[in-house]
Amino acid sequence: MAAKWDRRVMWGALGGAGALMVAAVTGRLNRRSGGLLVLREWLDRPLLFGMLVLALLFVALVSSRGKVWARSALGAVVVALAVGTVPLWLLSGVLSGDRRTTRDEAAPGRPDRRLVVQQDTAGFGPDPLFWVYLDEGTGLGTRRWDVAYVNGDADSIRELGWTAPDQLRLVTEQGTHLIRIAGNGRPDRTVEDRY
C-alpha cells in the first residue's frame, strides 16, 4: 500500500512540475507585444515557477522507488538546476527594481484603450528607465502592446499624450514621434531610445 501511495505522490509531483513549466512558458510567450495582460502579469515569473518545479522534482525524487539510475539522474537534474538558479536569484534581487506605474490614461472617447507608463531605475544607478505601453480591451481580454522604451540616462520623455483616439505623440530629446494605433490596438511602430 505504501509503494502505491509513493507512486501516486511521485506522478503527482511530476505532473505538477510539468503544469508549472507549461504555465511559465505561457507567461513568457504573453510577455511579447500584444500578449494577454493577465497571463503576462500572473504567469511570467520564471524564478518563482523554477523554484516550485525544483521543489516538486525533489518530492518526486524522494518518493520514487524506481531504479537507482533513474533516481540518480533525477537527483542530478535537481541539484544542477538548484545550483544554477542561485546566481539568478542574487542578480534578480540586485538588478530588478520596483517598476511602478506612473501614468495610466484613457484615450479620448475610448475607455477600452489606455496609455500606461512604467518607470524603474537602471541596476545600481539612479538613471530612470521608462516603458510606454498601450492596453487595448477590458477585463481578461486586455492586450498590452509595447509603444516605447526610453533610457532616461541619455534621453528623457519631454511630452507624451493622445492627439486622437488612434494616435500618440511622444517627444524625447532624440525627436518627435507620432505613433498611429490600428483598430486592434497595435501601434504602427515601437520607439526605442537606448543610447
MDAnalysis code that builds the backbone (N, CA, C; Angstrom):
import MDAnalysis as mda
import numpy as np

u = mda.Universe.empty(585, n_residues=195, atom_resindex=np.repeat(np.arange(195), 3), trajectory=True)
u.add_TopologyAttr("name", ["N", "CA", "C"] * 195)
u.add_TopologyAttr("resid", np.arange(1, 196))
u.add_TopologyAttr("resname", ["MET", "ALA", "ALA", "LYS", "TRP", "ASP", "ARG", "ARG", "VAL", "MET", "TRP", "GLY", "ALA", "LEU", "GLY", "GLY", "ALA", "GLY", "ALA", "LEU", "MET", "VAL", "ALA", "ALA", "VAL", "THR", "GLY", "ARG", "LEU", "ASN", "ARG", "ARG", "SER", "GLY", "GLY", "LEU", "LEU", "VAL", "LEU", "ARG", "GLU", "TRP", "LEU", "ASP", "ARG", "PRO", "LEU", "LEU", "PHE", "GLY", "MET", "LEU", "VAL", "LEU", "ALA", "LEU", "LEU", "PHE", "VAL", "ALA", "LEU", "VAL", "SER", "SER", "ARG", "GLY", "LYS", "VAL", "TRP", "ALA", "ARG", "SER", "ALA", "LEU", "GLY", "ALA", "VAL", "VAL", "VAL", "ALA", "LEU", "ALA", "VAL", "GLY", "THR", "VAL", "PRO", "LEU", "TRP", "LEU", "LEU", "SER", "GLY", "VAL", "LEU", "SER", "GLY", "ASP", "ARG", "ARG", "THR", "THR", "ARG", "ASP", "GLU", "ALA", "ALA", "PRO", "GLY", "ARG", "PRO", "ASP", "ARG", "ARG", "LEU", "VAL", "VAL", "GLN", "GLN", "ASP", "THR", "ALA", "GLY", "PHE", "GLY", "PRO", "ASP", "PRO", "LEU", "PHE", "TRP", "VAL", "TYR", "LEU", "ASP", "GLU", "GLY", "THR", "GLY", "LEU", "GLY", "THR", "ARG", "ARG", "TRP", "ASP", "VAL", "ALA", "TYR", "VAL", "ASN", "GLY", "ASP", "ALA", "ASP", "SER", "ILE", "ARG", "GLU", "LEU", "GLY", "TRP", "THR", "ALA", "PRO", "ASP", "GLN", "LEU", "ARG", "LEU", "VAL", "THR", "GLU", "GLN", "GLY", "THR", "HIS", "LEU", "ILE", "ARG", "ILE", "ALA", "GLY", "ASN", "GLY", "ARG", "PRO", "ASP", "ARG", "THR", "VAL", "GLU", "ASP", "ARG", "TYR"])
u.atoms.positions = np.array([
    [0.817, -1.192, 0.000],
    [0.000, 0.000, 0.000],
    [0.864, 1.260, 0.000],
    [1.963, 1.231, 0.763],
    [2.844, 2.390, 0.833],
    [3.513, 2.650, -0.514],
    [3.866, 1.579, -1.229],
    [4.506, 1.741, -2.534],
    [3.538, 2.387, -3.521],
    [2.249, 2.020, -3.436],
    [1.252, 2.601, -4.329],
    [1.077, 4.096, -4.025],
    [1.064, 4.454, -2.744],
    [0.947, 5.853, -2.344],
    [2.169, 6.661, -2.807],
    [3.369, 6.075, -2.644],
    [4.585, 6.758, -3.088],
    [4.562, 6.995, -4.591],
    [4.054, 6.025, -5.322],
    [3.987, 6.176, -6.784],
    [3.023, 7.301, -7.168],
    [1.891, 7.401, -6.461],
    [0.934, 8.482, -6.745],
    [1.538, 9.844, -6.425],
    [2.254, 9.930, -5.309],
    [2.898, 11.191, -4.945],
    [3.940, 11.562, -5.999],
    [4.721, 10.582, -6.430],
    [5.755, 10.839, -7.426],
    [5.139, 11.348, -8.727],
    [4.112, 10.648, -9.238],
    [3.497, 11.066, -10.500],
    [2.747, 12.387, -10.344],
    [2.166, 12.628, -9.190],
    [1.519, 13.915, -8.943],
    [2.516, 15.057, -8.944],
    [3.675, 14.825, -8.313],
    [4.717, 15.855, -8.284],
    [5.270, 16.107, -9.687],
    [5.485, 15.056, -10.458],
    [5.968, 15.231, -11.826],
    [4.926, 15.944, -12.692],
    [3.652, 15.594, -12.508],
    [2.586, 16.272, -13.251],
    [2.481, 17.741, -12.868],
    [2.600, 18.027, -11.561],
    [2.575, 19.419, -11.113],
    [3.744, 20.211, -11.664],
    [4.923, 19.590, -11.693],
    [6.099, 20.265, -12.253],
    [5.894, 20.550, -13.739],
    [5.316, 19.597, -14.453],
    [5.034, 19.808, -15.875],
    [4.026, 20.924, -16.094],
    [2.980, 20.962, -15.261],
    [1.970, 22.025, -15.382],
    [2.572, 23.393, -15.090],
    [3.450, 23.480, -14.098],
    [4.113, 24.751, -13.794],
    [5.024, 25.195, -14.935],
    [5.689, 24.249, -15.580],
    [6.549, 24.608, -16.710],
    [5.713, 25.134, -17.876],
    [4.572, 24.500, -18.140],
    [3.681, 24.982, -19.205],
    [3.169, 26.384, -18.865],
    [2.800, 26.613, -17.601],
    [2.326, 27.939, -17.183],
    [3.416, 28.988, -17.348],
    [4.653, 28.657, -16.994],
    [5.765, 29.611, -17.126],
    [6.028, 29.946, -18.591],
    [5.965, 28.953, -19.459],
    [6.169, 29.200, -20.889],
    [5.028, 30.055, -21.440],
    [3.806, 29.794, -20.992],
    [2.660, 30.597, -21.421],
    [2.832, 32.047, -20.993],
    [3.259, 32.272, -19.772],
    [3.503, 33.633, -19.301],
    [4.600, 34.319, -20.090],
    [5.670, 33.592, -20.402],
    [6.782, 34.174, -21.150],
    [6.357, 34.527, -22.578],
    [5.545, 33.673, -23.200],
    [5.073, 33.953, -24.553],
    [4.152, 35.167, -24.585],
    [3.376, 35.386, -23.537],
    [2.476, 36.531, -23.493],
    [3.181, 37.810, -23.061],
    [4.456, 37.732, -22.778],
    [5.237, 38.925, -22.462],
    [5.513, 39.743, -23.725],
    [5.459, 39.094, -24.860],
    [5.704, 39.797, -26.113],
    [4.639, 40.860, -26.340],
    [4.918, 41.791, -27.208],
    [3.976, 42.863, -27.505],
    [2.697, 42.272, -28.078],
    [1.572, 42.652, -27.499],
    [0.279, 42.149, -27.939],
    [-0.214, 40.951, -27.159],
    [0.550, 40.501, -26.182],
    [0.145, 39.363, -25.372],
    [-0.951, 39.737, -24.385],
    [-1.646, 38.732, -23.894],
    [-2.707, 38.971, -22.918],
    [-2.094, 39.464, -21.606],
    [-2.603, 40.575, -21.124],
    [-2.039, 41.221, -19.933],
    [-2.164, 40.337, -18.698],
    [-3.292, 39.660, -18.527],
    [-3.495, 38.845, -17.326],
    [-2.492, 37.691, -17.282],
    [-2.214, 37.066, -18.423],
    [-1.231, 35.977, -18.450],
    [0.181, 36.516, -18.256],
    [0.439, 37.680, -18.791],
    [1.749, 38.308, -18.649],
    [2.038, 38.639, -17.187],
    [1.064, 39.175, -16.496],
    [1.299, 39.615, -15.122],
    [1.253, 38.474, -14.112],
    [0.480, 37.444, -14.364],
    [0.340, 36.361, -13.389],
    [1.294, 35.202, -13.636],
    [1.644, 34.940, -14.886],
    [2.420, 33.734, -15.168],
    [3.862, 33.993, -15.587],
    [4.244, 35.228, -15.824],
    [5.618, 35.500, -16.234],
    [6.493, 35.699, -14.995],
    [6.706, 34.616, -14.282],
    [7.520, 34.597, -13.068],
    [8.469, 33.394, -13.143],
    [9.474, 33.461, -14.012],
    [10.307, 32.271, -14.232],
    [11.067, 31.791, -13.005],
    [11.569, 32.692, -12.173],
    [12.317, 32.235, -11.000],
    [11.400, 31.572, -9.974],
    [10.236, 32.155, -9.754],
    [9.291, 31.559, -8.809],
    [8.851, 30.175, -9.289],
    [8.435, 30.096, -10.545],
    [7.995, 28.799, -11.068],
    [9.142, 27.800, -11.114],
    [10.350, 28.300, -11.404],
    [11.500, 27.405, -11.435],
    [11.782, 26.785, -10.071],
    [11.686, 27.587, -9.025],
    [11.910, 27.039, -7.679],
    [10.806, 26.070, -7.275],
    [9.564, 26.363, -7.662],
    [8.474, 25.433, -7.365],
    [8.656, 24.119, -8.121],
    [9.110, 24.199, -9.356],
    [9.386, 22.980, -10.129],
    [10.495, 22.182, -9.459],
    [11.536, 22.866, -8.991],
    [12.612, 22.152, -8.285],
    [12.093, 21.450, -7.035],
    [11.232, 22.124, -6.287],
    [10.673, 21.504, -5.084],
    [9.857, 20.266, -5.444],
    [9.055, 20.364, -6.496],
    [8.245, 19.204, -6.907],
    [9.121, 18.077, -7.444],
    [10.187, 18.413, -8.152],
    [11.105, 17.369, -8.612],
    [11.797, 16.696, -7.429],
    [12.106, 17.455, -6.397],
    [12.696, 16.877, -5.201],
    [11.709, 15.920, -4.520],
    [10.435, 16.319, -4.448],
    [9.408, 15.434, -3.879],
    [9.307, 14.155, -4.703],
    [9.330, 14.283, -6.026],
    [9.276, 13.097, -6.884],
    [10.489, 12.211, -6.663],
    [11.645, 12.824, -6.463],
    [12.870, 12.059, -6.228],
    [12.786, 11.291, -4.914],
    [12.317, 11.942, -3.871],
    [12.246, 11.305, -2.555],
    [11.202, 10.188, -2.551],
    [10.098, 10.397, -3.252],
    [9.022, 9.406, -3.206],
    [9.180, 8.292, -4.229],
    [10.131, 8.398, -5.132],
    [10.280, 7.350, -6.147],
    [10.965, 6.129, -5.549],
    [10.513, 4.990, -6.003],
    [11.115, 3.732, -5.573],
    [11.625, 2.957, -6.783],
    [11.943, 3.715, -7.819],
    [12.364, 3.102, -9.075],
    [13.815, 2.663, -9.037],
    [14.326, 2.493, -10.204],
    [15.697, 2.031, -10.360],
    [16.680, 3.102, -9.870],
    [17.837, 2.641, -9.468],
    [18.850, 3.535, -8.909],
    [19.309, 4.547, -9.958],
    [19.455, 4.118, -11.207],
    [19.934, 5.041, -12.238],
    [18.913, 6.154, -12.498],
    [17.614, 5.849, -12.420],
    [16.585, 6.867, -12.647],
    [16.589, 7.882, -11.502],
    [16.720, 7.391, -10.283],
    [16.775, 8.302, -9.134],
    [18.029, 9.160, -9.177],
    [19.132, 8.565, -9.592],
    [20.390, 9.323, -9.699],
    [20.288, 10.403, -10.775],
    [19.680, 10.071, -11.902],
    [19.537, 11.047, -12.992],
    [18.636, 12.207, -12.558],
    [17.503, 11.883, -11.914],
    [16.605, 12.932, -11.450],
    [17.270, 13.779, -10.365],
    [18.040, 13.139, -9.489],
    [18.759, 13.875, -8.452],
    [19.793, 14.804, -9.046],
    [20.488, 14.369, -10.078],
    [21.489, 15.222, -10.730],
    [20.827, 16.429, -11.381],
    [19.661, 16.225, -11.989],
    [18.928, 17.343, -12.608],
    [18.501, 18.344, -11.540],
    [17.970, 17.858, -10.433],
    [17.512, 18.750, -9.366],
    [18.683, 19.554, -8.797],
    [19.794, 18.897, -8.537],
    [20.958, 19.593, -7.979],
    [21.506, 20.622, -8.970],
    [21.626, 20.239, -10.243],
    [22.151, 21.164, -11.253],
    [21.255, 22.387, -11.396],
    [19.949, 22.171, -11.424],
    [19.030, 23.301, -11.543],
    [19.052, 24.180, -10.290],
    [19.134, 23.562, -9.132],
    [19.169, 24.338, -7.884],
    [20.428, 25.197, -7.824],
    [21.561, 24.628, -8.169],
    [22.812, 25.382, -8.145],
    [22.794, 26.471, -9.221],
    [22.201, 26.173, -10.366],
    [22.145, 27.149, -11.451],
    [21.245, 28.332, -11.170],
    [20.263, 28.168, -10.309],
    [19.337, 29.278, -10.052],
    [19.838, 30.230, -8.957],
    [20.818, 29.828, -8.191],
    [21.314, 30.709, -7.122],
    [21.822, 32.046, -7.677],
    [22.668, 32.046, -8.726],
    [23.090, 33.350, -9.265],
    [21.916, 34.157, -9.829],
    [20.936, 33.486, -10.397],
    [19.768, 34.198, -10.929],
    [18.991, 34.885, -9.815],
    [18.835, 34.199, -8.689],
    [18.142, 34.813, -7.554],
    [18.907, 36.027, -7.048],
    [20.232, 35.896, -6.957],
    [21.038, 37.017, -6.472],
    [20.966, 38.201, -7.433],
    [21.091, 37.937, -8.731],
    [21.034, 39.017, -9.712],
    [19.647, 39.650, -9.780],
    [18.624, 38.849, -9.656],
    [17.273, 39.416, -9.741],
    [16.989, 40.315, -8.543],
    [17.539, 39.991, -7.407],
    [17.339, 40.838, -6.236],
    [18.084, 42.153, -6.337],
    [19.240, 42.135, -6.988],
    [20.052, 43.343, -7.099],
    [19.615, 44.205, -8.283],
    [19.388, 43.563, -9.428],
    [19.153, 44.320, -10.651],
    [17.692, 44.660, -10.909],
    [16.789, 43.895, -10.343],
    [15.387, 44.210, -10.605],
    [14.914, 45.225, -9.589],
    [14.424, 46.299, -10.089],
    [13.935, 47.344, -9.208],
    [12.457, 47.153, -8.940],
    [11.862, 48.235, -8.586],
    [10.439, 48.219, -8.302],
    [9.749, 49.006, -9.407],
    [9.473, 48.333, -10.525],
    [8.833, 49.016, -11.646],
    [7.445, 49.450, -11.215],
    [7.199, 50.743, -11.326],
    [5.914, 51.258, -10.871],
    [5.231, 52.019, -11.999],
    [3.935, 51.994, -11.978],
    [3.140, 52.697, -12.972],
    [3.044, 54.162, -12.561],
    [3.510, 55.042, -13.432],
    [3.488, 56.470, -13.132],
    [2.391, 57.198, -13.900],
    [1.800, 56.510, -14.868],
    [0.741, 57.146, -15.648],
    [-0.169, 56.076, -16.226],
    [-1.467, 56.326, -16.181],
    [-2.473, 55.424, -16.735],
    [-3.616, 56.303, -17.223],
    [-3.687, 56.502, -18.530],
    [-4.609, 57.488, -19.095],
    [-5.393, 56.879, -20.252],
    [-6.713, 57.031, -20.219],
    [-7.569, 56.514, -21.287],
    [-7.497, 57.417, -22.514],
    [-7.689, 56.826, -23.673],
    [-7.734, 57.598, -24.915],
    [-9.014, 58.420, -24.939],
    [-9.000, 59.577, -25.602],
    [-10.219, 60.379, -25.661],
    [-11.327, 59.618, -26.398],
    [-12.438, 59.426, -25.700],
    [-13.574, 58.718, -26.288],
    [-13.415, 57.211, -26.377],
    [-12.340, 56.649, -25.835],
    [-12.081, 55.200, -25.886],
    [-11.644, 54.698, -24.517],
    [-12.572, 54.402, -23.617],
    [-12.172, 53.919, -22.292],
    [-11.514, 52.540, -22.321],
    [-11.633, 51.808, -23.428],
    [-11.019, 50.481, -23.542],
    [-9.578, 50.557, -24.049],
    [-9.074, 51.750, -24.292],
    [-7.714, 51.944, -24.791],
    [-6.986, 52.865, -23.817],
    [-5.896, 52.356, -23.201],
    [-5.212, 53.116, -22.155],
    [-3.722, 53.219, -22.452],
    [-3.179, 54.408, -22.171],
    [-1.749, 54.665, -22.242],
    [-1.176, 54.427, -20.845],
    [-0.186, 53.545, -20.746],
    [0.402, 53.192, -19.453],
    [1.905, 53.451, -19.522],
    [2.420, 54.164, -18.528],
    [3.859, 54.417, -18.437],
    [4.352, 53.816, -17.127],
    [5.402, 53.005, -17.229],
    [6.038, 52.432, -16.043],
    [7.468, 52.942, -15.971],
    [7.956, 53.139, -14.733],
    [9.292, 53.674, -14.520],
    [10.046, 52.797, -13.534],
    [11.340, 52.674, -13.762],
    [12.220, 51.924, -12.884],
    [13.594, 52.578, -12.963],
    [14.513, 52.103, -12.140],
    [15.886, 52.585, -12.211],
    [16.756, 51.528, -12.862],
    [17.884, 51.952, -13.408],
    [18.782, 51.056, -14.126],
    [19.778, 50.429, -13.166],
    [19.554, 49.165, -12.807],
    [20.501, 48.423, -11.985],
    [20.876, 49.119, -10.699],
    [22.151, 49.456, -10.561],
    [22.651, 50.081, -9.340],
    [22.481, 51.595, -9.339],
    [22.292, 52.176, -10.513],
    [22.303, 53.628, -10.622],
    [20.940, 54.272, -10.473],
    [20.945, 55.598, -10.409],
    [19.695, 56.333, -10.263],
    [19.031, 56.662, -11.601],
    [19.631, 56.237, -12.706],
    [19.107, 56.591, -14.019],
    [17.734, 55.963, -14.236],
    [16.755, 56.764, -14.630],
    [15.412, 56.221, -14.828],
    [15.266, 55.522, -16.174],
    [14.437, 54.506, -16.192],
    [14.045, 53.804, -17.408],
    [12.535, 53.934, -17.526],
    [12.055, 54.156, -18.735],
    [10.621, 54.316, -18.957],
    [10.140, 53.301, -19.982],
    [9.049, 52.623, -19.672],
    [8.377, 51.729, -20.591],
    [6.998, 52.322, -20.863],
    [6.673, 52.492, -22.119],
    [5.378, 53.039, -22.505],
    [4.601, 51.917, -23.191],
    [3.389, 51.660, -22.687],
    [2.544, 50.585, -23.206],
    [1.191, 51.133, -23.618],
    [0.518, 50.362, -24.443],
    [-0.859, 50.640, -24.800],
    [-1.668, 49.401, -24.444],
    [-2.615, 49.549, -23.525],
    [-3.505, 48.449, -23.153],
    [-4.786, 48.588, -23.948],
    [-5.136, 47.534, -24.670],
    [-6.323, 47.538, -25.522],
    [-7.289, 46.475, -25.027],
    [-8.529, 46.874, -24.762],
    [-9.555, 45.945, -24.320],
    [-9.863, 46.121, -22.849],
    [-10.773, 45.276, -22.372],
    [-11.165, 45.321, -20.965],
    [-11.174, 43.910, -20.396],
    [-11.046, 43.831, -19.100],
    [-11.139, 42.546, -18.409],
    [-10.014, 41.591, -18.770],
    [-10.354, 40.311, -18.837],
    [-9.348, 39.274, -19.092],
    [-8.809, 39.306, -20.518],
    [-9.518, 39.971, -21.432],
    [-9.078, 40.035, -22.828],
    [-8.170, 41.202, -23.141],
    [-7.726, 41.942, -22.130],
    [-6.865, 43.101, -22.362],
    [-5.506, 42.656, -22.895],
    [-5.085, 43.293, -23.971],
    [-3.772, 43.021, -24.552],
    [-2.865, 44.218, -24.313],
    [-1.597, 43.945, -24.054],
    [-0.616, 45.014, -23.808],
    [0.355, 45.066, -24.983],
    [0.423, 46.245, -25.604],
    [1.315, 46.480, -26.733],
    [2.453, 47.397, -26.298],
    [3.667, 47.087, -26.740],
    [4.820, 47.938, -26.465],
    [4.769, 49.155, -27.390],
    [4.899, 50.341, -26.812],
    [4.911, 51.574, -27.595],
    [6.315, 52.166, -27.616],
    [6.970, 52.241, -26.455],
    [8.299, 52.850, -26.412],
    [9.073, 52.364, -25.198],
    [10.385, 52.396, -25.352],
    [11.313, 52.179, -24.249],
    [12.296, 53.337, -24.295],
    [12.413, 54.071, -23.202],
    [13.279, 55.243, -23.168],
    [14.238, 55.115, -21.996],
    [15.524, 55.191, -22.281],
    [16.566, 55.173, -21.262],
    [16.769, 56.599, -20.794],
    [16.397, 56.881, -19.569],
    [16.466, 58.237, -19.043],
    [17.866, 58.751, -18.801],
    [18.884, 57.890, -18.926],
    [20.261, 58.329, -18.749],
    [20.676, 59.255, -19.888],
    [20.376, 58.850, -21.112],
    [20.785, 59.626, -22.274],
    [19.606, 60.354, -22.920],
    [18.423, 60.051, -22.505],
    [17.232, 60.583, -23.149],
    [16.155, 60.728, -22.082],
    [15.139, 61.476, -22.366],
    [14.018, 61.545, -21.435],
    [12.754, 61.862, -22.211],
    [11.639, 61.561, -21.587],
    [10.348, 61.855, -22.205],
    [10.003, 63.301, -21.856],
    [9.921, 64.126, -22.864],
    [9.555, 65.531, -22.639],
    [8.053, 65.727, -22.716],
    [7.416, 64.961, -23.604],
    [5.969, 65.086, -23.763],
    [5.422, 63.751, -24.262],
    [4.291, 63.365, -23.728],
    [3.635, 62.134, -24.150],
    [2.151, 62.325, -23.955],
    [1.385, 62.069, -25.004],
    [-0.057, 62.221, -24.862],
    [-0.805, 61.786, -26.110],
    [-2.107, 61.755, -25.961],
    [-3.001, 61.402, -27.053],
    [-3.234, 62.642, -27.920],
    [-3.120, 62.491, -29.229],
    [-3.528, 63.548, -30.146],
    [-4.884, 63.215, -30.750],
    [-5.252, 61.938, -30.689],
    [-6.542, 61.438, -31.172],
    [-6.726, 60.062, -30.537],
    [-7.933, 59.471, -30.620],
    [-8.117, 58.137, -30.041],
    [-7.231, 57.064, -30.673],
    [-6.689, 57.359, -31.861],
    [-5.856, 56.370, -32.545],
    [-4.455, 56.908, -32.864],
    [-3.979, 57.881, -32.083],
    [-2.642, 58.408, -32.321],
    [-2.037, 58.964, -31.033],
    [-0.758, 58.645, -30.824],
    [0.013, 59.154, -29.691],
    [1.131, 60.059, -30.201],
    [1.497, 61.018, -29.389],
    [2.634, 61.882, -29.692],
    [3.641, 61.731, -28.555],
    [4.850, 61.328, -28.917],
    [5.938, 61.143, -27.956],
    [7.082, 62.065, -28.361],
    [7.467, 62.933, -27.448],
    [8.596, 63.834, -27.699],
    [9.693, 63.473, -26.714],
    [10.853, 63.105, -27.270],
    [12.026, 62.811, -26.456],
    [13.135, 63.762, -26.890],
    [14.276, 63.680, -26.243],
    [15.410, 64.509, -26.639],
    [15.915, 64.131, -28.026],
    [15.599, 62.912, -28.463],
    [16.030, 62.448, -29.788],
    [15.103, 62.910, -30.907],
    [13.876, 63.355, -30.558],
    [12.971, 63.821, -31.601],
    [11.508, 63.607, -31.240],
    [10.646, 63.938, -32.201],
    [9.205, 63.791, -32.035],
    [8.735, 62.565, -32.799],
    [7.908, 61.756, -32.154],
    [7.413, 60.525, -32.758],
    [5.891, 60.544, -32.719],
    [5.258, 60.401, -33.886],
    [3.808, 60.227, -33.964],
    [3.559, 58.747, -34.182],
    [2.810, 58.150, -33.287],
    [2.569, 56.703, -33.320],
    [1.086, 56.481, -33.570],
    [0.784, 55.861, -34.697],
    [-0.613, 55.562, -35.040],
    [-0.994, 54.207, -34.448],
    [-2.245, 54.110, -34.034],
    [-2.754, 52.891, -33.409],
    [-3.774, 52.249, -34.349],
    [-3.589, 50.977, -34.656],
    [-4.517, 50.250, -35.529],
    [-5.815, 49.953, -34.779],
    [-6.794, 49.470, -35.489],
    [-8.092, 49.165, -34.894],
    [-8.025, 48.121, -33.788],
    [-7.052, 47.197, -33.875],
    [-6.916, 46.166, -32.839],
    [-6.038, 46.617, -31.685],
    [-5.546, 47.882, -31.727],
    [-4.730, 48.417, -30.652],
    [-3.241, 48.345, -30.888],
    [-2.829, 47.773, -32.001],
    [-1.401, 47.614, -32.267],
    [-0.794, 48.918, -32.781],
    [0.279, 49.397, -32.122],
    [0.964, 50.604, -32.615],
    [1.690, 50.298, -33.927],
    [1.823, 51.313, -34.781],
    [2.491, 51.077, -36.063],
    [3.998, 50.885, -35.911],
    [4.547, 51.262, -34.764],
    [5.970, 51.043, -34.509],
    [6.246, 51.148, -33.018],
    [7.437, 50.703, -32.633],
    [7.893, 50.806, -31.259],
    [9.133, 51.684, -31.244],
    [9.112, 52.707, -30.408],
    [10.225, 53.639, -30.307],
    [11.183, 53.122, -29.233],
    [12.450, 52.989, -29.574],
    [13.440, 52.544, -28.595],
    [14.601, 53.515, -28.589],
    [14.700, 54.281, -27.548],
    [15.821, 55.203, -27.342],
    [16.701, 54.611, -26.260],
    [17.696, 53.830, -26.643],
    [18.558, 53.104, -25.701],
    [19.958, 53.683, -25.625],
    [20.207, 54.829, -26.122],
    [21.555, 55.377, -26.258],
    [22.289, 55.442, -24.978],
])
